[in-house]
Each structure stands twice: as C-alpha cells, then as structure tokens.
C-alpha cells in the first residue's frame, strides 16, 4: 500500500510540474484550487479551479 501511495504522489507532483511549466503560475493556482476544493468537498473552490483550467486550455488551443 505505501508503494501505491508513493506512486500516486509522484504522479500528482509530476502533473503539477507539467501544468506549471505549460500554463505558468495561473495554471498552478487553478490546479491547487481544484485539488483543495476536491479534498475539502467544496464545489465552489473546485469549480473555480476547473473553470480557470478550462480557460487556460481553451486559450492555448
């Protein structure tokens, strides 16, 4: 079980670094808001993070 948790944590950190590299600090803020909102079960915070990420994705495409 600890190996699975370590692998998931590594993937999360890797994804976070990719988001920050590609979308800058705003992408990191959006990803953090989405993650915090999901963990806290706050639809408002997770919705804000999701909307910002979608806006960044739409802008780059």
PDB file of N, CA, C and O in Angstrom:
ATOM      1  N   UNK A   1       0.811  -1.207   0.000  1.00  0.00           N
ATOM      2  CA  UNK A   1       0.000   0.000   0.000  1.00  0.00           C
ATOM      3  C   UNK A   1       0.853   1.270   0.000  1.00  0.00           C
ATOM      4  O   UNK A   1       0.526   2.202  -0.734  1.00  0.00           O
ATOM      5  N   UNK A   2       1.936   1.353   0.789  1.00  0.00           N
ATOM      6  CA  UNK A   2       2.760   2.567   0.755  1.00  0.00           C
ATOM      7  C   UNK A   2       3.377   2.811  -0.627  1.00  0.00           C
ATOM      8  O   UNK A   2       3.584   3.958  -1.024  1.00  0.00           O
ATOM      9  N   UNK A   3       3.665   1.740  -1.350  1.00  0.00           N
ATOM     10  CA  UNK A   3       4.238   1.900  -2.684  1.00  0.00           C
ATOM     11  C   UNK A   3       3.222   2.531  -3.638  1.00  0.00           C
ATOM     12  O   UNK A   3       3.579   3.364  -4.471  1.00  0.00           O
ATOM     13  N   UNK A   4       1.971   2.134  -3.512  1.00  0.00           N
ATOM     14  CA  UNK A   4       0.915   2.713  -4.342  1.00  0.00           C
ATOM     15  C   UNK A   4       0.733   4.199  -4.009  1.00  0.00           C
ATOM     16  O   UNK A   4       0.605   5.030  -4.909  1.00  0.00           O
ATOM     17  N   UNK A   5       0.724   4.523  -2.724  1.00  0.00           N
ATOM     18  CA  UNK A   5       0.582   5.922  -2.313  1.00  0.00           C
ATOM     19  C   UNK A   5       1.759   6.755  -2.809  1.00  0.00           C
ATOM     20  O   UNK A   5       1.578   7.900  -3.225  1.00  0.00           O
ATOM     21  N   UNK A   6       2.944   6.198  -2.769  1.00  0.00           N
ATOM     22  CA  UNK A   6       4.130   6.902  -3.256  1.00  0.00           C
ATOM     23  C   UNK A   6       4.048   7.125  -4.766  1.00  0.00           C
ATOM     24  O   UNK A   6       4.412   8.194  -5.257  1.00  0.00           O
ATOM     25  N   UNK A   7       3.573   6.128  -5.495  1.00  0.00           N
ATOM     26  CA  UNK A   7       3.435   6.266  -6.944  1.00  0.00           C
ATOM     27  C   UNK A   7       2.386   7.322  -7.305  1.00  0.00           C
ATOM     28  O   UNK A   7       2.587   8.114  -8.225  1.00  0.00           O
ATOM     29  N   UNK A   8       1.279   7.329  -6.583  1.00  0.00           N
ATOM     30  CA  UNK A   8       0.234   8.330  -6.839  1.00  0.00           C
ATOM     31  C   UNK A   8       0.746   9.726  -6.527  1.00  0.00           C
ATOM     32  O   UNK A   8       0.476  10.670  -7.270  1.00  0.00           O
ATOM     33  N   UNK A   9       1.479   9.863  -5.438  1.00  0.00           N
ATOM     34  CA  UNK A   9       2.047  11.170  -5.078  1.00  0.00           C
ATOM     35  C   UNK A   9       3.041  11.638  -6.130  1.00  0.00           C
ATOM     36  O   UNK A   9       3.067  12.819  -6.478  1.00  0.00           O
ATOM     37  N   UNK A  10       3.851  10.733  -6.635  1.00  0.00           N
ATOM     38  CA  UNK A  10       4.817  11.095  -7.670  1.00  0.00           C
ATOM     39  C   UNK A  10       4.108  11.537  -8.946  1.00  0.00           C
ATOM     40  O   UNK A  10       4.529  12.498  -9.591  1.00  0.00           O
ATOM     41  N   UNK A  11       3.041  10.844  -9.309  1.00  0.00           N
ATOM     42  CA  UNK A  11       2.282  11.241 -10.491  1.00  0.00           C
ATOM     43  C   UNK A  11       1.628  12.603 -10.301  1.00  0.00           C
ATOM     44  O   UNK A  11       1.594  13.412 -11.228  1.00  0.00           O
ATOM     45  N   UNK A  12       1.113  12.858  -9.111  1.00  0.00           N
ATOM     46  CA  UNK A  12       0.481  14.154  -8.842  1.00  0.00           C
ATOM     47  C   UNK A  12       1.500  15.282  -8.925  1.00  0.00           C
ATOM     48  O   UNK A  12       1.220  16.331  -9.505  1.00  0.00           O
ATOM     49  N   UNK A  13       2.670  15.074  -8.354  1.00  0.00           N
ATOM     50  CA  UNK A  13       3.718  16.104  -8.409  1.00  0.00           C
ATOM     51  C   UNK A  13       4.185  16.305  -9.850  1.00  0.00           C
ATOM     52  O   UNK A  13       4.421  17.437 -10.275  1.00  0.00           O
ATOM     53  N   UNK A  14       4.317  15.228 -10.589  1.00  0.00           N
ATOM     54  CA  UNK A  14       4.708  15.340 -11.992  1.00  0.00           C
ATOM     55  C   UNK A  14       3.689  16.102 -12.816  1.00  0.00           C
ATOM     56  O   UNK A  14       4.047  16.943 -13.640  1.00  0.00           O
ATOM     57  N   UNK A  15       2.411  15.804 -12.589  1.00  0.00           N
ATOM     58  CA  UNK A  15       1.354  16.516 -13.310  1.00  0.00           C
ATOM     59  C   UNK A  15       1.350  17.989 -12.937  1.00  0.00           C
ATOM     60  O   UNK A  15       1.155  18.854 -13.791  1.00  0.00           O
ATOM     61  N   UNK A  16       1.567  18.271 -11.656  1.00  0.00           N
ATOM     62  CA  UNK A  16       1.614  19.661 -11.199  1.00  0.00           C
ATOM     63  C   UNK A  16       2.754  20.416 -11.868  1.00  0.00           C
ATOM     64  O   UNK A  16       2.589  21.575 -12.248  1.00  0.00           O
ATOM     65  N   UNK A  17       3.901  19.775 -12.015  1.00  0.00           N
ATOM     66  CA  UNK A  17       5.043  20.422 -12.658  1.00  0.00           C
ATOM     67  C   UNK A  17       4.771  20.677 -14.145  1.00  0.00           C
ATOM     68  O   UNK A  17       5.173  21.707 -14.686  1.00  0.00           O
ATOM     69  N   UNK A  18       4.091  19.738 -14.797  1.00  0.00           N
ATOM     70  CA  UNK A  18       3.750  19.928 -16.209  1.00  0.00           C
ATOM     71  C   UNK A  18       2.789  21.098 -16.376  1.00  0.00           C
ATOM     72  O   UNK A  18       2.947  21.917 -17.282  1.00  0.00           O
ATOM     73  N   UNK A  19       1.790  21.171 -15.496  1.00  0.00           N
ATOM     74  CA  UNK A  19       0.829  22.270 -15.562  1.00  0.00           C
ATOM     75  C   UNK A  19       1.541  23.601 -15.338  1.00  0.00           C
ATOM     76  O   UNK A  19       1.287  24.570 -16.052  1.00  0.00           O
ATOM     77  N   UNK A  20       2.429  23.649 -14.351  1.00  0.00           N
ATOM     78  CA  UNK A  20       3.138  24.896 -14.078  1.00  0.00           C
ATOM     79  C   UNK A  20       4.058  25.265 -15.235  1.00  0.00           C
ATOM     80  O   UNK A  20       4.172  26.443 -15.573  1.00  0.00           O
ATOM     81  N   UNK A  21       4.704  24.303 -15.840  1.00  0.00           N
ATOM     82  CA  UNK A  21       5.614  24.584 -16.945  1.00  0.00           C
ATOM     83  C   UNK A  21       4.850  25.091 -18.161  1.00  0.00           C
ATOM     84  O   UNK A  21       5.289  26.029 -18.826  1.00  0.00           O
ATOM     85  N   UNK A  22       3.714  24.476 -18.451  1.00  0.00           N
ATOM     86  CA  UNK A  22       2.987  24.826 -19.667  1.00  0.00           C
ATOM     87  C   UNK A  22       2.092  26.053 -19.493  1.00  0.00           C
ATOM     88  O   UNK A  22       1.984  26.863 -20.413  1.00  0.00           O
ATOM     89  N   UNK A  23       1.453  26.207 -18.340  1.00  0.00           N
ATOM     90  CA  UNK A  23       0.469  27.267 -18.155  1.00  0.00           C
ATOM     91  C   UNK A  23       0.889  28.324 -17.135  1.00  0.00           C
ATOM     92  O   UNK A  23       0.124  29.249 -16.862  1.00  0.00           O
ATOM     93  N   UNK A  24       2.073  28.206 -16.577  1.00  0.00           N
ATOM     94  CA  UNK A  24       2.602  29.223 -15.685  1.00  0.00           C
ATOM     95  C   UNK A  24       1.961  29.216 -14.311  1.00  0.00           C
ATOM     96  O   UNK A  24       1.316  28.245 -13.914  1.00  0.00           O
ATOM     97  N   UNK A  25       2.143  30.297 -13.600  1.00  0.00           N
ATOM     98  CA  UNK A  25       1.644  30.370 -12.222  1.00  0.00           C
ATOM     99  C   UNK A  25       0.115  30.271 -12.133  1.00  0.00           C
ATOM    100  O   UNK A  25      -0.415  29.730 -11.162  1.00  0.00           O
ATOM    101  N   UNK A  26      -0.587  30.788 -13.137  1.00  0.00           N
ATOM    102  CA  UNK A  26      -2.054  30.711 -13.098  1.00  0.00           C
ATOM    103  C   UNK A  26      -2.520  29.262 -13.202  1.00  0.00           C
ATOM    104  O   UNK A  26      -3.515  28.891 -12.579  1.00  0.00           O
ATOM    105  N   UNK A  27      -1.834  28.460 -13.960  1.00  0.00           N
ATOM    106  CA  UNK A  27      -2.158  27.035 -14.043  1.00  0.00           C
ATOM    107  C   UNK A  27      -1.932  26.340 -12.718  1.00  0.00           C
ATOM    108  O   UNK A  27      -2.703  25.460 -12.334  1.00  0.00           O
ATOM    109  N   UNK A  28      -0.880  26.729 -12.016  1.00  0.00           N
ATOM    110  CA  UNK A  28      -0.605  26.155 -10.706  1.00  0.00           C
ATOM    111  C   UNK A  28      -1.679  26.557  -9.700  1.00  0.00           C
ATOM    112  O   UNK A  28      -2.116  25.738  -8.892  1.00  0.00           O
ATOM    113  N   UNK A  29      -2.100  27.815  -9.748  1.00  0.00           N
ATOM    114  CA  UNK A  29      -3.163  28.278  -8.854  1.00  0.00           C
ATOM    115  C   UNK A  29      -4.458  27.530  -9.145  1.00  0.00           C
ATOM    116  O   UNK A  29      -5.158  27.118  -8.220  1.00  0.00           O
ATOM    117  N   UNK A  30      -4.782  27.351 -10.421  1.00  0.00           N
ATOM    118  CA  UNK A  30      -6.007  26.649 -10.797  1.00  0.00           C
ATOM    119  C   UNK A  30      -5.960  25.187 -10.352  1.00  0.00           C
ATOM    120  O   UNK A  30      -6.945  24.664  -9.830  1.00  0.00           O
ATOM    121  N   UNK A  31      -4.825  24.534 -10.558  1.00  0.00           N
ATOM    122  CA  UNK A  31      -4.678  23.139 -10.149  1.00  0.00           C
ATOM    123  C   UNK A  31      -4.772  23.007  -8.634  1.00  0.00           C
ATOM    124  O   UNK A  31      -5.387  22.071  -8.123  1.00  0.00           O
ATOM    125  N   UNK A  32      -4.159  23.949  -7.916  1.00  0.00           N
ATOM    126  CA  UNK A  32      -4.230  23.919  -6.449  1.00  0.00           C
ATOM    127  C   UNK A  32      -5.664  24.145  -5.967  1.00  0.00           C
ATOM    128  O   UNK A  32      -6.118  23.470  -5.043  1.00  0.00           O
ATOM    129  N   UNK A  33      -6.381  25.090  -6.586  1.00  0.00           N
ATOM    130  CA  UNK A  33      -7.770  25.341  -6.199  1.00  0.00           C
ATOM    131  C   UNK A  33      -8.639  24.123  -6.470  1.00  0.00           C
ATOM    132  O   UNK A  33      -9.497  23.774  -5.659  1.00  0.00           O
ATOM    133  N   UNK A  34      -8.419  23.482  -7.598  1.00  0.00           N
ATOM    134  CA  UNK A  34      -9.189  22.291  -7.928  1.00  0.00           C
ATOM    135  C   UNK A  34      -8.909  21.171  -6.932  1.00  0.00           C
ATOM    136  O   UNK A  34      -9.836  20.506  -6.468  1.00  0.00           O
ATOM    137  N   UNK A  35      -7.641  20.959  -6.604  1.00  0.00           N
ATOM    138  CA  UNK A  35      -7.269  19.911  -5.660  1.00  0.00           C
ATOM    139  C   UNK A  35      -7.800  20.193  -4.263  1.00  0.00           C
ATOM    140  O   UNK A  35      -8.359  19.306  -3.618  1.00  0.00           O
ATOM    141  N   UNK A  36      -7.628  21.418  -3.795  1.00  0.00           N
ATOM    142  CA  UNK A  36      -8.111  21.779  -2.460  1.00  0.00           C
ATOM    143  C   UNK A  36      -9.627  21.686  -2.396  1.00  0.00           C
ATOM    144  O   UNK A  36     -10.179  21.218  -1.400  1.00  0.00           O
ATOM    145  N   UNK A  37     -10.299  22.123  -3.440  1.00  0.00           N
ATOM    146  CA  UNK A  37     -11.751  22.050  -3.477  1.00  0.00           C
ATOM    147  C   UNK A  37     -12.262  20.624  -3.442  1.00  0.00           C
ATOM    148  O   UNK A  37     -13.257  20.332  -2.779  1.00  0.00           O
ATOM    149  N   UNK A  38     -11.581  19.727  -4.159  1.00  0.00           N
ATOM    150  CA  UNK A  38     -11.999  18.328  -4.148  1.00  0.00           C
ATOM    151  C   UNK A  38     -11.763  17.682  -2.789  1.00  0.00           C
ATOM    152  O   UNK A  38     -12.605  16.928  -2.300  1.00  0.00           O
ATOM    153  N   UNK A  39     -10.614  17.977  -2.178  1.00  0.00           N
ATOM    154  CA  UNK A  39     -10.321  17.387  -0.868  1.00  0.00           C
ATOM    155  C   UNK A  39     -11.246  17.927   0.211  1.00  0.00           C
ATOM    156  O   UNK A  39     -11.633  17.193   1.121  1.00  0.00           O
ATOM    157  N   UNK A  40     -11.604  19.203   0.117  1.00  0.00           N
ATOM    158  CA  UNK A  40     -12.481  19.816   1.111  1.00  0.00           C
ATOM    159  C   UNK A  40     -13.961  19.638   0.762  1.00  0.00           C
ATOM    160  O   UNK A  40     -14.838  20.062   1.515  1.00  0.00           O
ATOM    161  N   UNK A  41     -14.226  19.015  -0.370  1.00  0.00           N
ATOM    162  CA  UNK A  41     -15.589  18.821  -0.862  1.00  0.00           C
ATOM    163  C   UNK A  41     -16.334  20.143  -1.006  1.00  0.00           C
ATOM    164  O   UNK A  41     -17.519  20.254  -0.692  1.00  0.00           O
ATOM    165  N   UNK A  42     -15.605  21.130  -1.487  1.00  0.00           N
ATOM    166  CA  UNK A  42     -16.172  22.453  -1.727  1.00  0.00           C
ATOM    167  C   UNK A  42     -16.369  22.627  -3.231  1.00  0.00           C
ATOM    168  O   UNK A  42     -15.404  22.764  -3.983  1.00  0.00           O
ATOM    169  N   UNK A  43     -17.618  22.619  -3.653  1.00  0.00           N
ATOM    170  CA  UNK A  43     -17.884  22.735  -5.082  1.00  0.00           C
ATOM    171  C   UNK A  43     -17.518  24.110  -5.629  1.00  0.00           C
ATOM    172  O   UNK A  43     -17.181  24.237  -6.806  1.00  0.00           O
ATOM    173  N   UNK A  44     -17.581  25.126  -4.800  1.00  0.00           N
ATOM    174  CA  UNK A  44     -17.251  26.477  -5.258  1.00  0.00           C
ATOM    175  C   UNK A  44     -15.769  26.586  -5.606  1.00  0.00           C
ATOM    176  O   UNK A  44     -15.413  27.067  -6.682  1.00  0.00           O
ATOM    177  N   UNK A  45     -14.919  26.144  -4.704  1.00  0.00           N
ATOM    178  CA  UNK A  45     -13.471  26.247  -4.933  1.00  0.00           C
ATOM    179  C   UNK A  45     -13.038  25.332  -6.069  1.00  0.00           C
ATOM    180  O   UNK A  45     -12.252  25.740  -6.924  1.00  0.00           O
ATOM    181  N   UNK A  46     -13.538  24.108  -6.089  1.00  0.00           N
ATOM    182  CA  UNK A  46     -13.160  23.197  -7.168  1.00  0.00           C
ATOM    183  C   UNK A  46     -13.714  23.683  -8.507  1.00  0.00           C
ATOM    184  O   UNK A  46     -13.073  23.502  -9.542  1.00  0.00           O
ATOM    185  N   UNK A  47     -14.882  24.288  -8.496  1.00  0.00           N
ATOM    186  CA  UNK A  47     -15.449  24.843  -9.730  1.00  0.00           C
ATOM    187  C   UNK A  47     -14.624  25.993 -10.264  1.00  0.00           C
ATOM    188  O   UNK A  47     -14.413  26.106 -11.471  1.00  0.00           O
ATOM    189  N   UNK A  48     -14.157  26.848  -9.370  1.00  0.00           N
ATOM    190  CA  UNK A  48     -13.302  27.967  -9.786  1.00  0.00           C
ATOM    191  C   UNK A  48     -12.013  27.446 -10.407  1.00  0.00           C
ATOM    192  O   UNK A  48     -11.584  27.921 -11.459  1.00  0.00           O
ATOM    193  N   UNK A  49     -11.400  26.468  -9.750  1.00  0.00           N
ATOM    194  CA  UNK A  49     -10.178  25.874 -10.294  1.00  0.00           C
ATOM    195  C   UNK A  49     -10.406  25.226 -11.643  1.00  0.00           C
ATOM    196  O   UNK A  49      -9.581  25.364 -12.546  1.00  0.00           O
ATOM    197  N   UNK A  50     -11.527  24.515 -11.791  1.00  0.00           N
ATOM    198  CA  UNK A  50     -11.836  23.858 -13.058  1.00  0.00           C
ATOM    199  C   UNK A  50     -12.082  24.882 -14.170  1.00  0.00           C
ATOM    200  O   UNK A  50     -11.631  24.699 -15.301  1.00  0.00           O
ATOM    201  N   UNK A  51     -12.789  25.945 -13.846  1.00  0.00           N
ATOM    202  CA  UNK A  51     -13.064  26.976 -14.854  1.00  0.00           C
ATOM    203  C   UNK A  51     -11.773  27.643 -15.309  1.00  0.00           C
ATOM    204  O   UNK A  51     -11.587  27.890 -16.500  1.00  0.00           O
ATOM    205  N   UNK A  52     -10.889  27.935 -14.376  1.00  0.00           N
ATOM    206  CA  UNK A  52      -9.611  28.560 -14.750  1.00  0.00           C
ATOM    207  C   UNK A  52      -8.798  27.620 -15.642  1.00  0.00           C
ATOM    208  O   UNK A  52      -8.211  28.056 -16.633  1.00  0.00           O
ATOM    209  N   UNK A  53      -8.762  26.326 -15.288  1.00  0.00           N
ATOM    210  CA  UNK A  53      -8.024  25.370 -16.117  1.00  0.00           C
ATOM    211  C   UNK A  53      -8.628  25.271 -17.516  1.00  0.00           C
ATOM    212  O   UNK A  53      -7.898  25.222 -18.505  1.00  0.00           O
ATOM    213  N   UNK A  54      -9.942  25.241 -17.601  1.00  0.00           N
ATOM    214  CA  UNK A  54     -10.592  25.176 -18.915  1.00  0.00           C
ATOM    215  C   UNK A  54     -10.276  26.424 -19.728  1.00  0.00           C
ATOM    216  O   UNK A  54     -10.024  26.336 -20.930  1.00  0.00           O
ATOM    217  N   UNK A  55     -10.289  27.583 -19.081  1.00  0.00           N
ATOM    218  CA  UNK A  55      -9.960  28.823 -19.793  1.00  0.00           C
ATOM    219  C   UNK A  55      -8.520  28.801 -20.299  1.00  0.00           C
ATOM    220  O   UNK A  55      -8.247  29.253 -21.411  1.00  0.00           O
ATOM    221  N   UNK A  56      -7.604  28.284 -19.496  1.00  0.00           N
ATOM    222  CA  UNK A  56      -6.215  28.193 -19.931  1.00  0.00           C
ATOM    223  C   UNK A  56      -6.054  27.213 -21.077  1.00  0.00           C
ATOM    224  O   UNK A  56      -5.300  27.466 -22.017  1.00  0.00           O
ATOM    225  N   UNK A  57      -6.768  26.084 -21.002  1.00  0.00           N
ATOM    226  CA  UNK A  57      -6.697  25.104 -22.085  1.00  0.00           C
ATOM    227  C   UNK A  57      -7.290  25.658 -23.369  1.00  0.00           C
ATOM    228  O   UNK A  57      -6.738  25.435 -24.446  1.00  0.00           O
ATOM    229  N   UNK A  58      -8.390  26.366 -23.279  1.00  0.00           N
ATOM    230  CA  UNK A  58      -9.030  26.940 -24.463  1.00  0.00           C
ATOM    231  C   UNK A  58      -8.169  28.034 -25.077  1.00  0.00           C
ATOM    232  O   UNK A  58      -8.170  28.211 -26.295  1.00  0.00           O
ATOM    233  N   UNK A  59      -7.446  28.758 -24.258  1.00  0.00           N
ATOM    234  CA  UNK A  59      -6.601  29.842 -24.731  1.00  0.00           C
ATOM    235  C   UNK A  59      -5.404  29.310 -25.516  1.00  0.00           C
ATOM    236  O   UNK A  59      -4.984  29.916 -26.502  1.00  0.00           O
ATOM    237  N   UNK A  60      -4.856  28.176 -25.077  1.00  0.00           N
ATOM    238  CA  UNK A  60      -3.661  27.640 -25.729  1.00  0.00           C
ATOM    239  C   UNK A  60      -3.985  26.872 -27.002  1.00  0.00           C
ATOM    240  O   UNK A  60      -3.102  26.648 -27.830  1.00  0.00           O
ATOM    241  N   UNK A  61      -5.240  26.467 -27.170  1.00  0.00           N
ATOM    242  CA  UNK A  61      -5.618  25.633 -28.314  1.00  0.00           C
ATOM    243  C   UNK A  61      -5.990  26.361 -29.503  1.00  0.00           C
ATOM    244  O   UNK A  61      -6.325  25.754 -30.520  1.00  0.00           O
TER     245      UNK A  61
END
